[in-house]
């Protein structure tokens, strides 16, 4: 099948590959607000590994709903043949060009992984010894997704997929002994259970479920069920549509009662000539109210016309290159 191209592929920048972007909060270099929930660093094979960090993250540049709410997804490695974009589970992304068994990565600066192709399988060797195998169901499919993750000792976990809203999405993860993870989607229409991500689904004692409340395709609540199911801790979200198909988080409330509100400038970052979008939003202010009668903290942001997309640097837009790597000064 031909995998649809997501809107997040319209713009890219090496600025998104730094750790500060993929943590929750505002990145002061880009003005982007990101939010991610670390569910577990799951150890398979009776704690012998490989370890699988489970990070559920929001991307305002991807307003598509793949079954868990617009903009939300589990962070996994993937390669799309149409956009020629390789995305790693760390959140970093690169333009990647396949030629036989060789893969050329544009703007890769640190040698933290190697990638090659064997029998239509993309093999990613990470610096810590883990190996990811990315496959596609048939030669006509445009997207490679993880099918196996192996540790340096040879133990592995397997991934299974399903079709939801026209996209191939993760359904479950298992090792040689148990299911490690199961995902229920809104489109399953399971009246006995809400959409969500369940860890250790076959173990009554270890089982944990992150349930989702989805309204009009927007994820409004993530809650963690207790073992008895009688209590739950919740994260609450509000949004507003941005320009050019973006979706922006405007309010986040944590289980401890802290409240964060975010205001945006819709045309903050103008893109260079030839770009698919005229401009993208950026945060104007972020207010944190910790609760417990503590004082609120307000952070305000301002940005020049010379931004991380290369506007003002004298270059035309390129889908495959970050021109900021050519500049030696601001």
KEGU-307302 format. One record per residue (C-alpha): residue number from 1; x, y, z. Coordinates in pm, 1 decimal. Layout:
% KEGU-307302
NUM,X,Y,Z
...
//
This chain:
% KEGU-307302
1,0.0,0.0,0.0
2,111.7,360.3,-46.5
3,159.8,522.3,292.8
4,11.7,874.2,311.5
5,261.4,1154.1,361.9
6,210.1,1321.3,696.4
7,197.9,1699.8,731.9
8,497.2,1694.7,963.0
9,706.7,1610.4,658.4
10,639.5,1956.9,510.3
11,908.5,2129.2,716.0
12,1223.2,1996.3,881.0
13,1527.2,2133.6,1055.1
14,1834.3,2001.7,1229.0
15,1724.0,2211.6,1528.4
16,1470.8,1939.3,1607.1
17,1749.9,1683.7,1664.5
18,1876.0,1834.9,1988.1
19,1766.2,1699.7,2325.3
20,1614.2,2027.5,2439.9
21,1349.4,2004.5,2168.3
22,1219.2,1661.3,2264.0
23,1174.7,1739.6,2633.8
24,851.0,1887.4,2762.7
25,833.7,2265.1,2762.9
26,946.8,2543.8,2532.2
27,1266.2,2520.2,2330.7
28,1411.9,2874.2,2351.5
29,1595.6,2830.4,2018.9
30,1289.1,2735.1,1814.0
31,995.0,2862.5,2018.4
32,828.5,2522.6,1987.0
33,632.6,2372.0,2273.9
34,673.6,1997.1,2300.8
35,518.6,1752.1,2541.0
36,608.9,1389.9,2599.8
37,511.5,1131.0,2858.7
38,769.1,868.4,2954.2
39,561.8,561.5,3031.0
40,832.0,308.0,3112.4
41,1181.1,190.4,3028.5
42,1050.3,-157.9,2965.1
43,1292.4,-447.2,3017.2
44,1201.8,-765.2,2830.4
45,1307.1,-1127.4,2886.2
46,1270.1,-1124.0,3266.0
47,1466.6,-795.9,3299.6
48,1754.7,-922.4,3082.2
49,1668.3,-689.2,2794.6
50,1666.1,-543.2,2543.8
51,1524.3,-231.0,2706.2
52,1253.4,-40.3,2525.6
53,1197.6,324.8,2627.2
54,827.6,400.3,2583.8
55,776.9,770.5,2513.0
56,436.9,902.8,2408.6
57,492.9,1242.3,2250.3
58,309.3,1528.7,2084.7
59,418.8,1696.3,1762.0
60,239.0,2018.2,1669.7
61,355.2,1986.1,1306.5
62,170.9,1654.4,1272.0
63,-199.7,1720.3,1321.5
64,-304.1,1381.4,1181.5
65,-498.9,1142.0,1402.4
66,-360.5,789.6,1376.7
67,-594.5,657.0,1644.4
68,-450.0,809.3,1963.4
69,-539.9,1175.6,1908.8
70,-416.7,1437.5,1663.5
71,-42.3,1494.1,1688.9
72,20.6,1214.0,1942.4
73,221.3,896.9,1881.5
74,464.2,652.7,2039.9
75,816.3,750.5,1944.5
76,955.6,479.8,1713.6
77,1207.3,456.1,1433.6
78,1065.6,473.0,1080.5
79,1164.8,539.4,721.6
80,937.3,683.5,453.6
81,1037.4,623.9,92.2
82,824.7,910.7,-41.8
83,970.6,1182.0,180.8
84,1306.7,1000.2,217.7
85,1298.9,1078.8,587.3
86,1452.0,851.8,851.1
87,1319.5,910.6,1202.8
88,1486.4,747.7,1503.1
89,1322.7,647.8,1831.0
90,1530.6,922.5,1996.4
91,1328.3,1181.7,1801.2
92,1610.9,1278.8,1565.4
93,1540.9,1272.2,1191.6
94,1752.4,1277.9,875.1
95,1709.5,1280.0,500.2
96,1815.4,931.5,389.7
97,1890.3,804.4,38.2
98,1905.9,431.0,-33.8
99,2138.9,296.4,-304.0
100,2149.5,-82.4,-300.2
101,2275.3,-185.6,44.2
102,2408.6,160.0,126.0
103,2219.2,442.2,295.7
104,2343.8,800.8,275.0
105,2231.0,1034.4,554.6
106,2227.9,1410.7,500.6
107,2349.1,1631.9,786.8
108,2443.3,1343.1,1016.2
109,2716.9,1484.4,1238.2
110,2762.5,1232.0,1522.8
111,2851.7,868.1,1456.3
112,2604.1,721.4,1706.6
113,2450.2,465.2,1468.8
114,2504.4,293.0,1133.7
115,2236.2,187.7,887.6
116,2234.9,-53.6,593.7
117,1987.5,-249.5,380.8
118,1966.3,-629.4,366.9
119,1689.6,-804.4,169.5
120,1464.8,-495.5,181.5
121,1516.2,-471.2,560.2
122,1671.3,-156.8,708.2
123,1922.2,-254.4,977.7
124,2011.4,14.9,1233.5
125,2311.1,-61.3,1454.9
126,2316.1,164.7,1759.4
127,2622.6,260.7,1959.6
128,2501.1,70.7,2267.5
129,2489.6,-257.4,2072.6
130,2115.2,-276.5,2009.8
131,1998.9,-348.0,1656.9
132,1669.9,-239.7,1501.1
133,1517.9,-411.7,1197.4
134,1273.3,-201.6,997.7
135,1050.9,-379.6,745.6
136,746.4,-316.5,530.1
137,460.8,-560.9,456.8
138,510.1,-558.2,77.8
139,731.2,-390.2,-186.0
140,458.4,-138.4,-273.1
141,445.7,1.3,79.4
142,630.7,329.9,131.0
143,700.4,301.2,503.2
144,942.5,82.5,697.3
145,861.5,29.6,1068.1
146,1036.7,-172.9,1342.7
147,968.1,-545.2,1332.1
148,1243.2,-653.9,1574.1
149,1471.1,-495.4,1833.4
150,1769.3,-706.1,1943.1
151,2012.5,-662.2,2231.3
152,2389.0,-707.1,2202.5
153,2342.6,-1053.5,2359.4
154,2098.1,-1162.4,2086.6
155,1767.3,-1147.5,2276.7
156,1493.1,-966.9,2086.5
157,1140.5,-828.5,2102.7
158,887.7,-829.3,1817.6
159,640.7,-567.1,1695.3
160,296.0,-627.9,1543.2
161,85.4,-377.1,1347.4
162,-266.4,-304.5,1234.0
163,-435.7,-59.4,996.7
164,-608.9,233.5,1171.0
165,-744.6,538.5,985.3
166,-556.9,419.8,676.2
167,-217.8,405.0,853.7
168,-9.3,108.1,967.6
169,14.0,157.6,1342.8
170,160.9,-37.1,1631.5
171,-73.3,-292.8,1790.2
172,155.2,-481.4,2029.4
173,507.1,-570.4,2143.4
174,615.1,-908.1,2282.2
175,925.0,-1107.2,2373.2
176,970.4,-1485.8,2371.6
177,767.6,-1520.0,2693.0
178,497.3,-1253.6,2725.9
179,318.7,-965.0,2566.2
180,488.6,-646.2,2682.2
181,246.7,-392.9,2540.4
182,-96.4,-374.1,2381.0
183,-263.5,-70.9,2222.8
184,-637.3,-18.1,2192.4
185,-755.1,246.8,1946.7
186,-1069.5,456.3,1939.2
187,-1167.2,295.6,1609.9
188,-1174.7,-49.3,1776.2
189,-1518.4,44.7,1921.3
190,-1450.5,-171.4,2226.0
191,-1731.3,-79.0,2463.4
192,-1572.6,-274.9,2749.8
193,-1245.5,-80.3,2743.5
194,-1130.5,272.3,2657.1
195,-852.6,354.7,2407.7
196,-507.2,343.3,2557.1
197,-171.2,174.3,2602.7
198,-147.0,-124.5,2837.4
199,187.3,-242.0,2976.5
200,226.0,-608.6,3073.2
201,-132.4,-685.3,2959.5
202,-114.8,-1057.4,3054.9
203,0.1,-1001.1,3414.6
204,-276.4,-913.3,3664.8
205,-21.5,-779.4,3915.6
206,209.6,-582.5,3685.2
207,-56.1,-468.1,3438.4
208,-76.0,-88.6,3397.7
209,-294.8,101.4,3157.7
210,-257.3,456.5,3032.0
211,-611.5,533.3,2919.6
212,-703.9,806.5,2670.9
213,-1008.3,1030.6,2649.8
214,-1038.6,1153.1,2290.0
215,-1292.5,1418.9,2194.6
216,-1334.1,1529.6,1833.6
217,-999.8,1363.9,1748.0
218,-817.2,1567.7,2017.2
219,-660.7,1386.3,2312.4
220,-806.1,1570.8,2613.1
221,-698.3,1338.3,2895.9
222,-436.9,1072.9,2971.2
223,-501.6,878.2,3288.9
224,-313.0,604.2,3470.4
225,-536.8,336.9,3618.3
226,-459.5,182.0,3956.4
227,-446.8,-195.8,3996.5
228,-804.3,-195.1,4125.6
229,-924.1,44.1,3858.0
230,-1101.1,257.2,4121.5
231,-851.0,544.1,4119.4
232,-669.4,721.9,3842.5
233,-422.8,1004.4,3796.2
234,-480.9,1232.8,3498.6
235,-301.0,1472.3,3265.4
236,-545.3,1718.1,3102.6
237,-489.6,1903.0,2772.6
238,-645.4,2189.0,2576.7
239,-553.1,2289.5,2220.4
240,-609.5,2544.8,1949.6
241,-569.1,2504.2,1572.7
242,-265.8,2685.8,1437.2
243,-188.6,2808.7,1088.2
244,-100.0,2571.3,804.4
245,-260.2,2268.2,969.0
246,-65.9,2277.9,1294.9
247,-222.9,2192.5,1631.1
248,-100.3,2373.5,1943.1
249,-122.8,2276.6,2309.6
250,-251.6,2577.6,2505.7
251,-309.0,2422.7,2848.4
252,-161.7,2130.4,3042.1
253,-261.0,2020.0,3391.3
254,-60.7,1749.8,3570.6
255,-183.5,1493.3,3824.8
256,-14.3,1695.1,4102.2
257,-226.2,1998.8,4014.6
258,34.6,2211.6,3836.4
259,-106.9,2413.5,3549.2
260,79.9,2535.3,3241.1
261,-72.8,2774.8,2987.1
262,87.1,2868.6,2655.2
263,22.2,3163.0,2419.3
264,146.5,3170.9,2059.4
265,234.0,3404.8,1775.4
266,87.4,3239.4,1467.0
267,327.4,3388.7,1208.6
268,639.0,3395.6,1427.6
269,890.8,3219.8,1201.8
270,879.9,3314.4,833.8
271,1021.4,3041.9,609.7
272,1265.6,3102.3,320.8
273,1142.2,3152.7,-36.4
274,1012.6,2833.3,-196.0
275,907.3,2669.9,132.4
276,576.8,2477.4,140.9
277,452.3,2700.7,425.6
278,471.2,3077.9,462.1
279,534.2,3071.0,837.5
280,504.3,2854.1,1148.8
281,389.9,2946.1,1502.0
282,611.8,2998.2,1807.0
283,544.6,3046.6,2176.2
284,501.9,3404.9,2297.9
285,464.3,3323.5,2667.9
286,444.3,3021.6,2894.9
287,292.1,3049.3,3243.1
288,349.7,2781.2,3506.0
289,128.0,2776.2,3814.6
290,281.4,2509.2,4043.6
291,-7.6,2503.8,4290.7
292,18.3,2470.1,4671.0
293,3.7,2852.7,4693.0
294,336.0,2891.5,4510.2
295,390.7,3193.4,4287.2
296,338.0,3160.4,3913.6
297,634.8,3172.8,3675.1
298,593.7,3353.4,3343.1
299,846.6,3316.2,3060.7
300,820.4,3538.3,2752.6
301,989.9,3479.7,2417.9
302,1084.1,3698.9,2122.7
303,1250.6,3596.6,1796.4
304,1423.1,3779.0,1514.2
305,1350.0,3739.9,1143.8
306,1666.1,3525.5,1113.3
307,1535.5,3191.2,1233.4
308,1638.3,2825.0,1248.7
309,1469.9,2746.5,916.4
310,1727.6,2964.9,740.3
311,1513.3,3269.3,671.2
312,1735.5,3572.4,617.6
313,2042.2,3362.2,533.7
314,2005.2,3418.6,157.6
315,1910.6,3061.6,64.3
316,1618.0,2911.9,-122.3
317,1417.8,2645.1,60.2
318,1531.2,2284.2,26.1
319,1334.6,1979.9,140.7
320,1651.6,1772.1,177.0
321,1907.3,2004.1,335.9
322,1941.4,2225.5,640.2
323,2127.0,2532.2,512.5
324,2213.5,2649.4,862.5
325,2496.3,2396.1,858.9
326,2660.4,2614.7,591.5
327,2659.6,2928.2,807.2
328,2951.6,3001.0,1036.5
329,2781.6,3292.5,1215.7
330,2435.9,3428.3,1297.1
//
